[in-house]
Amino acid sequence: MNVLYNKKTNLRLKKCEIIKVCLKKNILFLVYEANGNCFISYSNLD
């Protein structure tokens, strides 16, 4: 089970499904669905 932490809402999301993963200019983007909603998470890899 994937558990993601959403910085904006401070929610720990269980039962989430990663839809898309992108890597652009050292920034990792995750698009995932949880609780019937879509979220975008990104982190800088520098």
C-alpha angles and dihedrals in degrees: 000000000000118000117193129185116219111209095199097054098023089228126145104220118208124185093032125158120210109225103178139005121198132180116200126164094339092311117118114211122196122191111193141164122226132164089358093303132104121233134185119211126182136181133186113238096200 
